[in-house]
Amino acid sequence: MKGMNKIKRGKNFRRVVSYALAPAPHHMTAPMVIGGNLVGITVDELTAEFVKTQKLREDVTKPVWHNSLRLPDGESLTNQQWRNIADDYMKRMGFSDTHLRCYVLHDDEAGQHIHIIASRIRIPDGQLYLGRNENLISTRIIQELERDHQLAQTKGPSPSSTPKVRKTGRNEEMMEARTGNKAPKKIIQETIEAVLSFYGTITIDDFVYELSKLKITAKASIASTGKMNGFSFEYAGIAFKASQLGKAYSWSSLSQKVTLTPAVEPQVIDDTELPENESEAMERLTNIEDEPVFHSPAIPHIEETNTKQVRWLLWVPYLKQIIQALKATGLSLLKPLIKIRPLHFVTPYQSSHETKSHTATKEIATSQKKFSI
């Protein structure tokens, strides 16, 4: 089985879908959609579904991904076999289940082949499939598919193993032998493998949290452009870059199972929506420190800084007496040059022999005259 000489990327979904579904004289049967994860089967329906992903990332100029898989001359597969092979191929290439794609079968004299059309933009988070070195990787994966699905073997590069995991160094091995404990590097590697194996697919927040429960700190490296570059890991005070752990722990490998969480914009509540009386109350509470303070003669005054916000309520019952006292001297609360000291009055509950002399003194800044009531 062969793929395209070079995987193609493009800007226009309609163009490539129209090409794949267009009938041609050399076709033994009309091209048709045999698989994928789209609902539609016509050019308009498929294009409409693909365009929805394009709106998630309008900054991506080439969201279209296109490749084909061709059998040797004279061979054929059932539609279900093609679907199984195509799904396996896309998974190994690094596409997730939420990367939209469709498989279009072409059956002609040169042999069967399918066109795989996919969006590089994943839904719903808009993460972009980068596909570094994808042509070389695709060739290797096709060789593996031929072996695993028992297809005719074609000449190609020998399949390589999974991403490498760096072994512990000589010093780390000596430390393990001396202390009887695993090296921090090995603990981090085994813990990451255990978390990914258990969850399969996990969000980046949960990934960091699960590692932290096992005393491993994972720090994300994010560029100023917002691009995720990878992780560094720390255990027992020893930090490791992903490259020190192995390629299996680089972001290109981890991103197949660790998904980025979309940013959530904070919701702002507009205070203009508050009822009018609530708005006034809020404003009054905000300016409560600016209120003049008078002490009630019936309630002992305690100087505590944490009672300032409620003391202004104590002089409200005596407001009428204060105004009358000011009028008697020709003064007013509205005059800015007058400094008012606390006014003290005899309470009606005190007996005559218990009554003390209570006076109120006012200083007038202009004349420095004193009046007693």
C-alpha positions as CSV (number, residue, x, y, z in Angstrom):
1,M,0.0,0.0,0.0
2,K,1.3,3.4,-0.9
3,G,0.4,7.0,0.1
4,M,0.9,10.2,-1.8
5,N,4.5,11.3,-2.5
6,K,3.7,14.3,-0.4
7,I,0.8,14.9,1.9
8,K,-1.1,18.0,0.8
9,R,-2.4,20.9,2.8
10,G,-4.8,23.5,1.4
11,K,-7.0,26.5,2.1
12,N,-10.3,25.4,0.4
13,F,-12.3,22.5,1.7
14,R,-14.9,22.7,-1.1
15,R,-12.2,22.3,-3.8
16,V,-10.7,19.1,-2.5
17,V,-14.1,17.5,-1.6
18,S,-15.4,18.3,-5.1
19,Y,-12.3,16.7,-6.6
20,A,-12.6,13.6,-4.5
21,L,-16.4,13.1,-5.3
22,A,-16.2,14.0,-9.0
23,P,-16.9,11.0,-11.3
24,A,-14.3,10.3,-14.0
25,P,-14.2,7.9,-17.1
26,H,-11.5,5.7,-15.5
27,H,-13.6,5.0,-12.4
28,M,-15.3,1.6,-12.4
29,T,-17.8,2.9,-9.8
30,A,-18.8,6.4,-8.8
31,P,-16.7,7.8,-5.9
32,M,-18.5,7.7,-2.6
33,V,-18.0,8.4,1.1
34,I,-17.4,5.2,2.9
35,G,-16.2,6.4,6.4
36,G,-15.0,9.1,8.6
37,N,-16.8,11.0,11.3
38,L,-19.0,13.4,9.2
39,V,-22.7,13.1,8.8
40,G,-23.0,14.5,5.2
41,I,-22.3,12.7,2.0
42,T,-22.6,15.5,-0.6
43,V,-20.1,18.2,-1.5
44,D,-22.3,20.9,0.1
45,E,-22.9,18.9,3.3
46,L,-19.3,17.9,3.8
47,T,-18.0,21.4,3.1
48,A,-20.5,23.0,5.6
49,E,-19.2,20.6,8.4
50,F,-15.6,21.3,7.6
51,V,-16.0,25.1,7.5
52,K,-17.3,25.0,11.1
53,T,-13.9,23.9,12.3
54,Q,-12.3,26.6,10.2
55,K,-14.2,29.3,12.1
56,L,-12.6,28.1,15.4
57,R,-9.1,29.1,14.1
58,E,-9.4,31.9,11.5
59,D,-5.7,32.5,11.9
60,V,-4.9,29.2,10.3
61,T,-4.3,29.7,6.5
62,K,-4.2,26.0,5.5
63,P,-6.7,24.0,7.6
64,V,-7.1,21.3,4.9
65,W,-5.2,18.0,5.2
66,H,-5.3,15.5,2.3
67,N,-3.7,12.1,1.6
68,S,-4.5,8.9,-0.1
69,L,-3.9,5.2,0.5
70,R,-3.6,3.0,-2.6
71,L,-3.5,-0.8,-2.9
72,P,-1.2,-2.6,-5.3
73,D,-2.7,-3.4,-8.7
74,G,-5.4,-6.0,-8.7
75,E,-6.1,-5.9,-4.9
76,S,-9.3,-4.8,-3.2
77,L,-10.8,-4.5,0.2
78,T,-14.3,-4.2,1.6
79,N,-15.6,-0.9,2.8
80,Q,-15.4,-2.0,6.4
81,Q,-11.7,-3.1,5.9
82,W,-11.0,0.3,4.4
83,R,-12.6,2.1,7.3
84,N,-10.6,0.0,9.9
85,I,-7.3,0.7,8.1
86,A,-8.1,4.5,7.6
87,D,-9.1,4.9,11.3
88,D,-5.9,3.1,12.4
89,Y,-3.8,5.2,10.1
90,M,-5.2,8.5,11.3
91,K,-4.8,7.6,14.9
92,R,-1.2,6.7,14.4
93,M,-0.6,9.9,12.5
94,G,-1.7,11.8,15.6
95,F,-5.2,12.8,14.8
96,S,-7.8,12.6,17.5
97,D,-11.4,11.4,17.2
98,T,-12.6,15.0,17.1
99,H,-10.5,16.0,14.0
100,L,-13.2,15.9,11.4
101,R,-12.5,13.7,8.3
102,C,-14.1,11.7,5.5
103,Y,-12.9,8.7,3.5
104,V,-13.8,8.7,-0.2
105,L,-13.3,5.4,-2.2
106,H,-12.1,5.4,-5.8
107,D,-12.2,2.1,-7.6
108,D,-10.5,2.0,-11.0
109,E,-8.4,-0.3,-13.2
110,A,-5.2,0.7,-11.5
111,G,-6.5,-0.5,-8.2
112,Q,-8.6,0.7,-5.3
113,H,-7.5,3.7,-3.2
114,I,-9.2,6.1,-0.8
115,H,-8.8,9.8,-0.3
116,I,-8.6,10.9,3.3
117,I,-9.7,14.6,3.7
118,A,-9.4,16.0,7.2
119,S,-9.4,19.3,9.1
120,R,-6.3,20.1,11.0
121,I,-8.4,22.0,13.5
122,R,-9.8,19.9,16.4
123,I,-13.2,20.6,17.9
124,P,-14.2,22.0,20.2
125,D,-10.9,23.5,21.5
126,G,-9.4,24.5,18.2
127,Q,-6.1,22.7,18.8
128,L,-4.1,22.5,15.5
129,Y,-2.6,19.3,14.2
130,L,1.0,20.3,13.3
131,G,2.3,17.0,11.7
132,R,6.0,17.6,11.8
133,N,7.9,15.3,9.5
134,E,4.6,13.7,8.5
135,N,5.6,12.4,5.1
136,L,8.4,10.3,6.6
137,I,6.2,9.2,9.5
138,S,3.3,8.3,7.1
139,T,5.6,6.0,5.1
140,R,6.6,4.2,8.2
141,I,3.0,3.9,9.5
142,I,1.9,2.5,6.2
143,Q,4.5,-0.3,6.5
144,E,3.2,-1.1,10.0
145,L,-0.4,-1.2,8.7
146,E,0.5,-3.7,6.0
147,R,1.9,-6.0,8.7
148,D,-0.8,-5.5,11.3
149,H,-3.7,-5.8,8.8
150,Q,-2.1,-8.6,6.8
151,L,-1.8,-6.8,3.5
152,A,0.7,-7.3,0.8
153,Q,4.1,-6.0,1.9
154,T,5.6,-3.3,-0.2
155,K,9.2,-2.1,-0.1
156,G,9.9,0.7,2.3
157,P,11.8,1.7,5.4
158,S,11.8,-0.7,8.3
159,P,9.2,0.3,11.0
160,S,10.8,2.0,14.0
161,S,9.8,1.6,17.6
162,T,7.7,4.0,19.6
163,P,9.3,7.3,20.8
164,K,12.4,6.7,22.8
165,V,12.6,6.9,26.6
166,R,16.0,7.9,27.9
167,K,17.6,5.3,30.2
168,T,19.0,6.3,33.6
169,G,22.7,7.2,33.6
170,R,25.5,5.4,35.3
171,N,25.4,7.8,38.3
172,E,21.7,7.3,38.7
173,E,22.1,3.5,38.6
174,M,24.8,3.7,41.3
175,M,22.5,5.9,43.4
176,E,19.7,3.3,43.1
177,A,22.1,0.6,44.1
178,R,23.3,2.6,47.1
179,T,20.0,3.9,48.4
180,G,17.6,1.1,47.2
181,N,15.3,3.8,45.8
182,K,14.4,4.5,42.2
183,A,16.1,7.5,40.5
184,P,13.9,10.6,40.2
185,K,14.1,10.4,36.4
186,K,12.7,6.9,36.4
187,I,10.0,7.8,38.9
188,I,8.8,10.7,36.7
189,Q,8.9,8.6,33.5
190,E,6.9,5.7,35.1
191,T,4.4,8.1,36.7
192,I,3.7,9.9,33.4
193,E,3.2,6.6,31.6
194,A,0.8,5.4,34.4
195,V,-1.3,8.5,34.2
196,L,-1.6,8.5,30.4
197,S,-2.3,4.7,30.4
198,F,-5.0,5.1,33.0
199,Y,-6.8,8.1,31.4
200,G,-6.1,7.6,27.7
201,T,-6.9,11.2,27.0
202,I,-6.6,13.9,29.7
203,T,-6.8,17.7,29.9
204,I,-3.6,19.6,30.7
205,D,-5.0,20.8,34.0
206,D,-5.9,17.3,35.1
207,F,-2.5,16.0,33.9
208,V,-0.7,18.5,36.1
209,Y,-3.0,17.8,39.0
210,E,-2.6,14.0,38.8
211,L,1.2,14.4,38.8
212,S,1.1,16.8,41.7
213,K,-0.7,14.2,43.8
214,L,2.4,12.1,43.4
215,K,4.7,14.9,44.3
216,I,5.8,15.7,40.8
217,T,5.7,19.3,39.6
218,A,4.9,19.8,35.9
219,K,5.6,23.3,34.6
220,A,4.3,24.2,31.1
221,S,6.5,26.2,28.8
222,I,4.3,28.7,26.8
223,A,5.7,31.1,24.3
224,S,4.7,34.8,24.2
225,T,2.6,34.0,21.2
226,G,0.6,31.5,23.3
227,K,2.1,28.4,21.7
228,M,2.6,25.4,24.0
229,N,6.3,24.3,23.8
230,G,6.2,21.5,26.4
231,F,6.8,20.6,30.0
232,S,9.6,20.5,32.5
233,F,9.2,18.1,35.5
234,E,10.6,18.2,39.0
235,Y,10.7,15.5,41.7
236,A,12.5,15.6,45.1
237,G,14.0,19.0,44.2
238,I,15.5,17.7,40.9
239,A,14.2,19.2,37.7
240,F,14.3,17.6,34.2
241,K,13.5,19.0,30.8
242,A,11.4,16.8,28.6
243,S,14.4,16.2,26.3
244,Q,16.2,14.7,29.3
245,L,13.4,12.2,29.8
246,G,13.2,11.2,26.2
247,K,11.2,12.0,23.0
248,A,8.2,10.2,24.4
249,Y,7.8,13.1,26.8
250,S,8.1,16.0,24.3
251,W,5.0,18.0,23.6
252,S,4.7,16.5,20.1
253,S,4.2,13.1,21.7
254,L,2.3,14.2,24.8
255,S,-0.2,16.3,22.8
256,Q,-1.7,13.2,21.4
257,K,-3.1,12.4,24.8
258,V,-2.9,15.6,26.8
259,T,-5.4,18.2,25.5
260,L,-5.2,22.0,26.0
261,T,-8.1,23.6,27.9
262,P,-9.7,26.6,26.1
263,A,-9.4,29.9,27.9
264,V,-12.6,31.1,29.6
265,E,-13.3,34.8,29.6
266,P,-14.3,36.1,33.0
267,Q,-17.9,37.3,33.2
268,V,-18.2,40.9,34.4
269,I,-21.4,42.0,36.1
270,D,-22.4,45.5,35.3
271,D,-23.4,47.4,38.5
272,T,-25.8,49.5,36.4
273,E,-28.2,46.5,36.5
274,L,-28.6,46.8,40.3
275,P,-31.9,48.3,41.5
276,E,-31.7,52.0,42.4
277,N,-32.0,51.5,46.1
278,E,-29.3,48.9,46.1
279,S,-27.0,51.2,44.1
280,E,-27.5,53.9,46.7
281,A,-26.8,51.6,49.5
282,M,-23.6,50.4,47.9
283,E,-22.4,53.9,47.3
284,R,-23.2,54.9,50.9
285,L,-21.3,51.9,52.3
286,T,-18.4,52.8,50.1
287,N,-18.2,56.3,51.5
288,I,-19.0,55.3,55.1
289,E,-15.6,56.6,56.4
290,D,-16.5,60.1,55.3
291,E,-19.6,60.3,57.5
292,P,-19.3,62.7,60.5
293,V,-19.2,60.7,63.8
294,F,-21.1,61.6,67.0
295,H,-21.2,59.6,70.1
296,S,-24.4,58.7,71.9
297,P,-24.6,59.8,75.5
298,A,-26.6,56.7,76.4
299,I,-24.1,54.2,75.0
300,P,-20.5,54.1,76.2
301,H,-18.1,54.8,73.5
302,I,-15.3,52.3,72.9
303,E,-12.4,53.3,70.7
304,E,-12.0,50.4,68.3
305,T,-11.0,50.7,64.7
306,N,-13.2,47.9,63.6
307,T,-16.4,49.7,64.9
308,K,-16.0,52.8,62.7
309,Q,-18.4,51.6,60.1
310,V,-21.4,51.5,62.4
311,R,-20.8,54.4,64.8
312,W,-22.4,56.9,62.5
313,L,-25.8,55.2,63.3
314,L,-25.6,56.2,66.9
315,W,-26.1,60.0,66.5
316,V,-29.2,59.7,64.2
317,P,-31.8,59.8,67.1
318,Y,-30.2,63.1,68.3
319,L,-30.1,64.8,64.9
320,K,-33.1,67.1,65.7
321,Q,-31.5,68.3,68.9
322,I,-28.2,69.0,67.2
323,I,-29.9,71.1,64.5
324,Q,-31.9,73.1,67.2
325,A,-28.7,73.8,69.1
326,L,-26.9,75.1,66.0
327,K,-29.9,77.3,65.1
328,A,-29.8,78.8,68.6
329,T,-26.3,80.1,67.9
330,G,-26.9,81.1,64.3
331,L,-24.8,78.3,62.9
332,S,-25.5,75.7,60.2
333,L,-24.2,72.3,59.3
334,L,-23.5,73.6,55.7
335,K,-20.9,76.2,56.8
336,P,-17.5,74.8,55.9
337,L,-15.5,77.1,58.3
338,I,-17.0,75.6,61.4
339,K,-15.4,72.7,63.2
340,I,-17.9,70.7,65.3
341,R,-16.8,68.8,68.4
342,P,-18.9,66.0,69.9
343,L,-22.1,67.2,71.5
344,H,-23.2,65.6,74.8
345,F,-26.8,65.7,76.1
346,V,-28.4,64.6,79.3
347,T,-30.4,61.4,78.8
348,P,-34.0,61.4,80.0
349,Y,-33.3,58.2,82.0
350,Q,-30.9,59.8,84.5
351,S,-32.2,61.1,87.9
352,S,-31.6,64.7,89.0
353,H,-29.0,63.7,91.6
354,E,-27.2,61.5,89.0
355,T,-27.1,64.3,86.3
356,K,-23.7,65.6,85.5
357,S,-22.8,68.7,83.6
358,H,-22.8,68.0,79.9
359,T,-21.8,70.7,77.6
360,A,-21.3,71.1,73.9
361,T,-18.5,73.3,72.7
362,K,-18.3,74.7,69.2
363,E,-15.3,76.6,67.9
364,I,-15.9,79.2,65.2
365,A,-12.8,79.5,63.1
366,T,-13.4,83.1,62.3
367,S,-14.1,84.6,65.7
368,Q,-12.7,81.9,68.1
369,K,-15.8,82.5,70.3
370,K,-17.2,79.8,72.6
371,F,-20.8,79.0,73.4
372,S,-22.1,76.6,76.0
373,I,-25.6,75.0,76.0
